Amino acid sequence: MPHRVPAADVTSGPSRPPVAVVTGAGSGIGAATARGLAAAGHHVVLTGRRKDRLDTVAGEITAAGGTCAVHPLDVTDAAAVRAFARTLERVDVLVNNAGGALGTETVATADPADWAAMFEVNVLGVLHVTQALLPALRASGDGTVVVLSSTAGHTAYEGGGGYVAAKHGAHALAATLRLELCGEPVRVIEIAPGLVRTEEFALNRLRGDAAAAAGVYRGVDRPLTAEDVADTVSWAVTRPAHVNLDLIVVRPRAQAAQHKIHRTPEPRATP
Ligand SMILES: NC(=O)c1ccc[n+]([C@@H]2O[C@H](COP(=O)([O-])OP(=O)(O)OC[C@H]3O[C@@H](n4cnc5c(N)ncnc54)[C@H](OP(=O)(O)O)[C@@H]3O)[C@@H](O)[C@H]2O)c1
C-alpha cells in the first residue's frame, strides 16, 4: 500500500516531525534504527521486502508512542524505488541500511551470481534510493543521508571477496556523494560496523547453516548488537545540521581490527 505522509504532517513548521526513511527496516540494525529514530522524534517510513516483518516493527514503534508508516520495497528494483519516492512529500533523513553478504568462498571459487546479488543490494540499492530521494532531501533544507557500509568496506579479508568489494563500493558512493553535494544542504554520513550479532546476517551469509552462523560469534565477549549500531545512527543523525560525521567505524571492544578478534577458548570436554 503506497504511503503518503499526510500533507498536514509535512508542511513547514517547527512542530512537524522530521521524516526518516529506513531501508531494510524489518530486521536487525534497520529495525533497531527505525525504533531509535522514532524514539528520537522522527516519523519513520519503514521499507523492506517482507511486509510482515515491517508490520511487526511498526507495531512496536506505535506501542512506544512513535509514528511510522510501512512501504514494502525491493531496493534493487529501480522503478519501484522511483514510484515509492513519488509517495513521499517530505524526507529529512535517509538511512541506507538494506544489504547483506552471500557466501564465504574465495575469489578463486566464488559464484559470480553471488557477487552480482551483493553488488545489486549493497551498491545499486543505495544508488537507486539515494537518487530517488535526493530531491526531497535537498528540499528539506537540512537533509541527511546515512550509508550503512561495514568495516568490510575498508579492509579485505579472506573469503570476504564479494562482500568486501560491494561494501567498498558503498563506501565509494558515500565519499563521492559527499564531495558532489558540498555546498548543498545535505550531509552524507557513513557508518561502518564491525562484528554485529543480528538474527539473520550471518545466517543468510552462510546459506541457512545455523551452527556455522553461531560460530561467527563463538567466544566473543559481547559482539555489537543491532541497538548499539542504531544508537550510533541516531546520535549521528541528531547532531546539529552543520556537523557532518564523514565516517564512523564502530566495533565491539573484543575486535581490535578485522583480523584481531579476541575469543575465549571453549571449555575442554572432561574425559
Ligand atoms: N551484522 C553485521 O555483522 C554487519 C556488520 C557490518 C555491516 N552490516 C550491514 O548492516 C546492514 C544491516 O545488517 P543486519 O545485520 O541488520 O542484517 P539483516 O537483519 O539481514 O538486515 C538486512 C535487511 O536488509 C533487507 N534487505 C535485503 N535485501 C533487500 C532488498 N533487495 N530490498 C530491500 N531490503 C532488503 C532485509 O529485509 P528483507 O529481506 O525483508 O528485504 C533486512 O531487513 C547491512 O547493510 C549489512 O551489510 C552488518
The ligand as a MOL file (V3000), in Angstrom:
LIG
                    3D

  0  0  0     0  0            999 V3000
M  V30 BEGIN CTAB
M  V30 COUNTS 48 52 0 0 0
M  V30 BEGIN ATOM
M  V30 1 N 25.6140 -7.8770 11.1400 0
M  V30 2 C 26.8420 -7.4520 10.8810 0
M  V30 3 O 27.8400 -8.0090 11.3950 0
M  V30 4 C 27.0700 -6.2540 9.9990 0
M  V30 5 C 28.3180 -5.6300 10.0790 0
M  V30 6 C 28.5670 -4.5290 9.2610 0
M  V30 7 C 27.6080 -4.0530 8.4010 0
M  V30 8 N 26.3870 -4.6830 8.3300 0 CHG=1
M  V30 9 C 25.4140 -4.1410 7.3850 0
M  V30 10 O 24.3270 -3.6220 8.1210 0
M  V30 11 C 23.1270 -3.7200 7.3460 0
M  V30 12 C 22.0700 -4.4570 8.1650 0
M  V30 13 O 22.5470 -5.7440 8.5000 0
M  V30 14 P 21.8890 -6.6470 9.6460 0
M  V30 15 O 22.9990 -7.2300 10.4210 0
M  V30 16 O 20.8210 -5.8940 10.3540 0 CHG=-1
M  V30 17 O 21.2920 -7.8550 8.7750 0
M  V30 18 P 19.7890 -8.2170 8.3570 0
M  V30 19 O 18.9520 -8.3810 9.5630 0
M  V30 20 O 19.9070 -9.3540 7.4080 0
M  V30 21 O 19.3030 -6.9110 7.6170 0
M  V30 22 C 19.2950 -6.7200 6.2410 0
M  V30 23 C 17.9750 -6.0610 5.8800 0
M  V30 24 O 18.0100 -5.6820 4.5150 0
M  V30 25 C 16.7790 -6.0520 3.9280 0
M  V30 26 N 17.0130 -6.3160 2.5200 0
M  V30 27 C 17.8370 -7.2400 1.9700 0
M  V30 28 N 17.7660 -7.1850 0.6450 0
M  V30 29 C 16.8860 -6.1960 0.3490 0
M  V30 30 C 16.3840 -5.6640 -0.8600 0
M  V30 31 N 16.7620 -6.1420 -2.0610 0
M  V30 32 N 15.4920 -4.6380 -0.7910 0
M  V30 33 C 15.1140 -4.1600 0.3930 0
M  V30 34 N 15.5460 -4.6150 1.5710 0
M  V30 35 C 16.4270 -5.6330 1.5370 0
M  V30 36 C 16.3010 -7.2840 4.6830 0
M  V30 37 O 14.8830 -7.3780 4.7310 0
M  V30 38 P 14.0160 -8.1610 3.6430 0
M  V30 39 O 14.6860 -9.4860 3.4410 0
M  V30 40 O 12.6610 -8.2650 4.2550 0
M  V30 41 O 14.0220 -7.3030 2.4200 0
M  V30 42 C 16.7940 -7.0000 6.0870 0
M  V30 43 O 15.8200 -6.3410 6.8490 0
M  V30 44 C 23.5150 -4.4370 6.0490 0
M  V30 45 O 23.7810 -3.4850 5.0610 0
M  V30 46 C 24.8100 -5.1520 6.4360 0
M  V30 47 O 25.6060 -5.4070 5.3150 0
M  V30 48 C 26.1030 -5.7680 9.1310 0
M  V30 END ATOM
M  V30 BEGIN BOND
M  V30 1 1 1 2
M  V30 2 2 2 3
M  V30 3 1 2 4
M  V30 4 1 4 5
M  V30 5 2 4 48
M  V30 6 2 5 6
M  V30 7 1 6 7
M  V30 8 2 7 8
M  V30 9 1 8 9
M  V30 10 1 8 48
M  V30 11 1 9 10
M  V30 12 1 9 46
M  V30 13 1 10 11
M  V30 14 1 11 12
M  V30 15 1 11 44
M  V30 16 1 12 13
M  V30 17 1 13 14
M  V30 18 2 14 15
M  V30 19 1 14 16
M  V30 20 1 14 17
M  V30 21 1 17 18
M  V30 22 2 18 19
M  V30 23 1 18 20
M  V30 24 1 18 21
M  V30 25 1 21 22
M  V30 26 1 22 23
M  V30 27 1 23 24
M  V30 28 1 23 42
M  V30 29 1 24 25
M  V30 30 1 25 26
M  V30 31 1 25 36
M  V30 32 1 26 27
M  V30 33 1 26 35
M  V30 34 2 27 28
M  V30 35 1 28 29
M  V30 36 1 29 30
M  V30 37 2 29 35
M  V30 38 1 30 31
M  V30 39 2 30 32
M  V30 40 1 32 33
M  V30 41 2 33 34
M  V30 42 1 34 35
M  V30 43 1 36 37
M  V30 44 1 36 42
M  V30 45 1 37 38
M  V30 46 2 38 39
M  V30 47 1 38 40
M  V30 48 1 38 41
M  V30 49 1 42 43
M  V30 50 1 44 45
M  V30 51 1 44 46
M  V30 52 1 46 47
M  V30 END BOND
M  V30 END CTAB
M  END
